[in-house]
Amino acid sequence: MKRIAQAHWAGNVKTGKGDLTTQSKVLNNTNYSFKTRFEDGEMGTNPEELLAAAHAGCFTMAVGFALTEKGFDPQSLDTKVTVSMEGFNITGVHLSIAGNVSGISLKEFEAITKEAERNCLISKVLNIPISSEARLLNAE
């Protein structure tokens, strides 16, 4: 299996603009630029936001898979991913997940999320610190 995305850029780094298109066309000529990456106020995306979205999806699916494998039926899982930057370096990722999962203890849920933190596909390719926190919305 291969996944494909394309980027187009025109102009210099500060005033130029680009667009991103994914194989699925969910992103289709989506704007990205210096302003969408480093300044507020312009509509568009940036590589760090896309990394956060990819990590959120991957991690949440990994947690859902592990829960299902252990016999739990999650009603909902919601993840927020924060990608931290200093200058032109990504310095870390923090995963925060909230789950509505009947019949599981917080300790079991945290163990599953820590495993997913280490082993989801996106986590495996990142060479930066990754942390996570988990909370149950239906804590028993």
C-alpha positions in Angstrom: 0.0 0.0 0.0 1.2 3.5 -0.8 -0.3 6.9 0.1 0.4 9.9 -2.0 0.3 13.6 -1.5 1.6 16.4 -3.7 2.8 19.9 -3.0 3.2 22.9 -5.3 5.0 26.1 -4.4 5.5 29.4 -6.3 7.6 32.3 -5.2 10.0 33.0 -2.4 9.6 31.5 1.0 8.2 34.7 2.7 5.7 35.9 0.0 5.2 32.8 -2.0 2.3 30.4 -1.7 1.7 26.7 -2.3 -1.0 24.2 -2.3 -1.3 20.6 -1.1 -3.4 17.8 -2.7 -3.8 14.3 -1.3 -4.6 11.1 -3.1 -8.1 11.0 -1.6 -8.7 14.7 -2.6 -9.7 15.5 0.9 -7.0 18.1 0.6 -7.4 19.5 -2.9 -5.2 22.5 -3.7 -5.3 23.4 0.0 -3.4 26.7 0.7 -0.2 26.7 2.7 2.4 29.5 3.0 4.8 31.1 5.3 1.9 33.1 6.8 -0.2 29.9 7.5 2.9 28.3 9.1 4.3 31.1 11.2 1.7 33.9 11.5 -2.0 34.1 12.4 -4.8 35.4 10.3 -4.5 33.6 7.0 -6.7 30.6 6.1 -4.7 27.5 5.2 -2.7 24.7 6.7 0.9 24.0 7.4 3.1 20.9 7.7 3.0 20.9 11.6 -0.8 21.0 11.6 -0.9 18.1 9.1 1.5 16.2 11.3 -0.7 16.7 14.3 -3.8 15.6 12.4 -2.0 12.5 11.1 -0.8 11.6 14.6 -4.2 12.2 16.1 -5.9 9.9 13.6 -3.2 7.2 13.9 -3.0 7.2 17.7 -6.8 7.3 18.1 -7.3 4.3 15.7 -4.5 2.4 17.6 -6.3 3.0 20.9 -9.6 1.9 19.3 -8.0 -1.2 17.9 -6.4 -2.2 21.2 -9.6 -1.6 23.1 -11.5 -3.8 20.6 -8.9 -6.5 20.8 -9.3 -6.6 24.6 -13.0 -6.9 24.3 -14.0 -3.3 25.0 -16.5 -1.4 22.8 -15.5 2.3 22.9 -18.5 4.6 22.5 -16.2 7.5 21.6 -12.5 8.5 21.6 -11.4 12.1 21.2 -7.8 13.1 20.8 -6.0 16.5 20.8 -2.4 16.5 19.5 -0.1 19.4 20.3 3.1 19.7 18.2 5.6 22.0 19.9 8.1 24.0 18.0 11.1 26.1 18.9 12.4 28.1 16.0 12.6 25.8 13.0 12.6 22.6 15.1 9.8 20.3 16.2 10.6 19.6 19.8 7.8 17.3 20.9 4.3 16.0 20.5 1.7 15.7 23.3 -1.3 13.4 22.8 -4.3 14.0 25.0 -7.2 11.4 24.7 -10.6 11.3 26.3 -12.6 8.1 26.0 -16.1 6.9 26.8 -15.5 3.2 27.2 -17.7 1.1 29.4 -16.3 -1.5 31.7 -12.6 -0.4 31.7 -10.6 1.1 34.6 -8.6 4.3 34.2 -5.5 2.2 34.8 -6.3 -0.2 31.9 -7.2 2.7 29.7 -4.0 4.5 30.5 -1.9 1.3 29.8 -3.6 0.9 26.4 -3.0 4.6 25.5 0.7 4.4 26.5 1.1 1.4 24.3 -0.5 3.2 21.4 1.7 6.3 22.1 4.8 4.1 21.5 3.5 1.9 18.7 1.1 3.8 16.4 2.7 4.1 12.9 3.2 7.9 13.2 4.8 7.6 16.6 7.2 5.0 15.3 8.6 7.4 12.6 9.1 10.4 14.8 12.4 11.0 16.5 11.2 13.5 19.1 9.8 13.2 22.6 6.2 12.0 22.7 4.0 12.2 25.8 0.4 11.4 26.4 -2.4 11.7 28.9 -5.6 9.8 29.1 -8.9 10.4 30.8 -12.1 8.5 30.9 -15.3 10.4 30.6 -17.2 7.6 32.3 -14.7 6.8 35.0 -15.9 4.0 37.2 
